Protein backbone atom coordinates (compact mmCIF):
# COMPACT_ATOMS: atom_id res chain seq x y z
CA UNK A 1 0.00 0.00 0.00
CA UNK A 2 1.46 3.34 -1.04
CA UNK A 3 1.00 6.61 0.72
CA UNK A 4 -1.24 9.17 -0.94
CA UNK A 5 0.67 11.84 -2.82
CA UNK A 6 0.05 15.44 -1.89
CA UNK A 7 1.03 16.61 -5.37
CA UNK A 8 3.71 18.87 -3.92
CA UNK A 9 6.99 19.12 -5.78
CA UNK A 10 10.41 19.01 -4.19
CA UNK A 11 11.98 22.49 -3.97
CA UNK A 12 14.41 21.94 -6.84
CA UNK A 13 11.65 20.71 -9.17
CA UNK A 14 9.37 23.59 -8.15
CA UNK A 15 12.14 26.10 -8.91
CA UNK A 16 12.71 24.44 -12.30
CA UNK A 17 8.98 24.67 -13.10
CA UNK A 18 8.95 28.36 -12.16
CA UNK A 19 11.97 28.92 -14.40
CA UNK A 20 10.28 27.19 -17.36
CA UNK A 21 7.08 29.16 -16.79
CA UNK A 22 9.14 32.35 -16.66
CA UNK A 23 10.80 31.53 -19.98
CA UNK A 24 7.39 31.04 -21.54
CA UNK A 25 5.89 34.26 -20.16
CA UNK A 26 8.91 36.43 -20.88
CA UNK A 27 9.07 35.22 -24.48
CA UNK A 28 5.51 36.38 -25.27
CA UNK A 29 4.94 39.51 -27.34
CA UNK A 30 4.94 42.72 -25.33
CA UNK A 31 1.48 43.69 -26.60
CA UNK A 32 -0.01 40.35 -25.52
CA UNK A 33 1.60 40.62 -22.09
CA UNK A 34 0.35 44.18 -21.69
CA UNK A 35 -3.25 43.32 -22.58
CA UNK A 36 -3.30 40.16 -20.46
CA UNK A 37 -2.10 42.18 -17.46
CA UNK A 38 -4.60 44.99 -18.05
CA UNK A 39 -7.41 42.46 -18.42
CA UNK A 40 -6.29 40.68 -15.25
CA UNK A 41 -6.31 43.95 -13.34
CA UNK A 42 -9.80 44.75 -14.59
CA UNK A 43 -11.10 41.34 -13.53
CA UNK A 44 -9.50 41.63 -10.11
CA UNK A 45 -10.98 45.12 -9.73
CA UNK A 46 -14.40 43.79 -10.72
CA UNK A 47 -14.20 41.23 -7.90
CA UNK A 48 -13.21 43.97 -5.46
CA UNK A 49 -16.02 46.21 -6.64
CA UNK A 50 -18.54 43.39 -6.27
CA UNK A 51 -17.38 42.74 -2.72
CA UNK A 52 -17.69 46.43 -1.82
CA UNK A 53 -21.14 46.69 -3.38
CA UNK A 54 -22.38 43.67 -1.46
CA UNK A 55 -20.91 44.88 1.82
CA UNK A 56 -22.03 48.51 1.65
CA UNK A 57 -25.03 48.23 -0.67
CA UNK A 58 -27.39 46.66 1.85
CA UNK A 59 -27.30 48.79 5.01
CA UNK A 60 -30.44 47.18 6.46
CA UNK A 61 -28.86 43.75 6.33
CA UNK A 62 -25.57 44.86 7.83
CA UNK A 63 -27.25 46.86 10.62
CA UNK A 64 -29.18 43.83 11.83
CA UNK A 65 -26.16 41.55 11.55
CA UNK A 66 -22.83 43.42 11.22
CA UNK A 67 -20.82 40.28 10.50
CA UNK A 68 -22.77 39.32 7.39
CA UNK A 69 -21.21 42.19 5.40
CA UNK A 70 -17.74 40.93 6.23
CA UNK A 71 -18.70 37.38 5.25
CA UNK A 72 -20.16 38.56 1.94
CA UNK A 73 -17.04 40.58 1.24
CA UNK A 74 -14.81 37.64 2.07
CA UNK A 75 -16.78 35.33 -0.21
CA UNK A 76 -17.05 37.65 -3.21
CA UNK A 77 -13.58 39.24 -3.42
CA UNK A 78 -11.85 36.01 -4.55
CA UNK A 79 -14.26 35.85 -7.50
CA UNK A 80 -11.94 38.30 -9.28
CA UNK A 81 -8.94 36.03 -8.73
CA UNK A 82 -10.89 33.00 -9.93
CA UNK A 83 -11.92 34.89 -13.06
CA UNK A 84 -8.30 35.85 -13.76
CA UNK A 85 -7.34 32.17 -13.58
CA UNK A 86 -10.22 30.80 -15.67
CA UNK A 87 -10.06 33.46 -18.38
CA UNK A 88 -6.29 33.14 -18.78
CA UNK A 89 -5.50 36.72 -17.91
CA UNK A 90 -2.44 37.51 -15.82
CA UNK A 91 -1.35 39.82 -13.05
CA UNK A 92 1.92 41.72 -13.13
CA UNK A 93 3.04 40.39 -9.75
CA UNK A 94 4.54 37.22 -11.25
CA UNK A 95 6.78 38.97 -13.76
CA UNK A 96 9.32 40.41 -11.28
CA UNK A 97 9.79 36.89 -9.91
CA UNK A 98 10.33 35.48 -13.41
CA UNK A 99 12.92 38.15 -14.18
CA UNK A 100 14.69 37.44 -10.89
CA UNK A 101 14.80 33.70 -11.65
CA UNK A 102 16.33 34.33 -15.07
CA UNK A 103 19.51 35.78 -13.58
CA UNK A 104 21.97 32.89 -13.36
CA UNK A 105 24.04 34.27 -10.50
CA UNK A 106 21.00 34.52 -8.21
CA UNK A 107 18.67 31.83 -7.02
CA UNK A 108 14.90 32.10 -6.88
C-alpha positions as CSV (number, residue, x, y, z in Angstrom):
1,X,0.0,0.0,0.0
2,X,1.5,3.3,-1.0
3,X,1.0,6.6,0.7
4,X,-1.2,9.2,-0.9
5,X,0.7,11.8,-2.8
6,X,0.1,15.4,-1.9
7,X,1.0,16.6,-5.4
8,X,3.7,18.9,-3.9
9,X,7.0,19.1,-5.8
10,X,10.4,19.0,-4.2
11,X,12.0,22.5,-4.0
12,X,14.4,21.9,-6.8
13,X,11.7,20.7,-9.2
14,X,9.4,23.6,-8.1
15,X,12.1,26.1,-8.9
16,X,12.7,24.4,-12.3
17,X,9.0,24.7,-13.1
18,X,8.9,28.4,-12.2
19,X,12.0,28.9,-14.4
20,X,10.3,27.2,-17.4
21,X,7.1,29.2,-16.8
22,X,9.1,32.3,-16.7
23,X,10.8,31.5,-20.0
24,X,7.4,31.0,-21.5
25,X,5.9,34.3,-20.2
26,X,8.9,36.4,-20.9
27,X,9.1,35.2,-24.5
28,X,5.5,36.4,-25.3
29,X,4.9,39.5,-27.3
30,X,4.9,42.7,-25.3
31,X,1.5,43.7,-26.6
32,X,0.0,40.4,-25.5
33,X,1.6,40.6,-22.1
34,X,0.3,44.2,-21.7
35,X,-3.2,43.3,-22.6
36,X,-3.3,40.2,-20.5
37,X,-2.1,42.2,-17.5
38,X,-4.6,45.0,-18.0
39,X,-7.4,42.5,-18.4
40,X,-6.3,40.7,-15.2
41,X,-6.3,43.9,-13.3
42,X,-9.8,44.8,-14.6
43,X,-11.1,41.3,-13.5
44,X,-9.5,41.6,-10.1
45,X,-11.0,45.1,-9.7
46,X,-14.4,43.8,-10.7
47,X,-14.2,41.2,-7.9
48,X,-13.2,44.0,-5.5
49,X,-16.0,46.2,-6.6
50,X,-18.5,43.4,-6.3
51,X,-17.4,42.7,-2.7
52,X,-17.7,46.4,-1.8
53,X,-21.1,46.7,-3.4
54,X,-22.4,43.7,-1.5
55,X,-20.9,44.9,1.8
56,X,-22.0,48.5,1.6
57,X,-25.0,48.2,-0.7
58,X,-27.4,46.7,1.8
59,X,-27.3,48.8,5.0
60,X,-30.4,47.2,6.5
61,X,-28.9,43.8,6.3
62,X,-25.6,44.9,7.8
63,X,-27.2,46.9,10.6
64,X,-29.2,43.8,11.8
65,X,-26.2,41.5,11.5
66,X,-22.8,43.4,11.2
67,X,-20.8,40.3,10.5
68,X,-22.8,39.3,7.4
69,X,-21.2,42.2,5.4
70,X,-17.7,40.9,6.2
71,X,-18.7,37.4,5.3
72,X,-20.2,38.6,1.9
73,X,-17.0,40.6,1.2
74,X,-14.8,37.6,2.1
75,X,-16.8,35.3,-0.2
76,X,-17.0,37.7,-3.2
77,X,-13.6,39.2,-3.4
78,X,-11.8,36.0,-4.5
79,X,-14.3,35.8,-7.5
80,X,-11.9,38.3,-9.3
81,X,-8.9,36.0,-8.7
82,X,-10.9,33.0,-9.9
83,X,-11.9,34.9,-13.1
84,X,-8.3,35.8,-13.8
85,X,-7.3,32.2,-13.6
86,X,-10.2,30.8,-15.7
87,X,-10.1,33.5,-18.4
88,X,-6.3,33.1,-18.8
89,X,-5.5,36.7,-17.9
90,X,-2.4,37.5,-15.8
91,X,-1.4,39.8,-13.1
92,X,1.9,41.7,-13.1
93,X,3.0,40.4,-9.8
94,X,4.5,37.2,-11.2
95,X,6.8,39.0,-13.8
96,X,9.3,40.4,-11.3
97,X,9.8,36.9,-9.9
98,X,10.3,35.5,-13.4
99,X,12.9,38.1,-14.2
100,X,14.7,37.4,-10.9
101,X,14.8,33.7,-11.6
102,X,16.3,34.3,-15.1
103,X,19.5,35.8,-13.6
104,X,22.0,32.9,-13.4
105,X,24.0,34.3,-10.5
106,X,21.0,34.5,-8.2
107,X,18.7,31.8,-7.0
108,X,14.9,32.1,-6.9
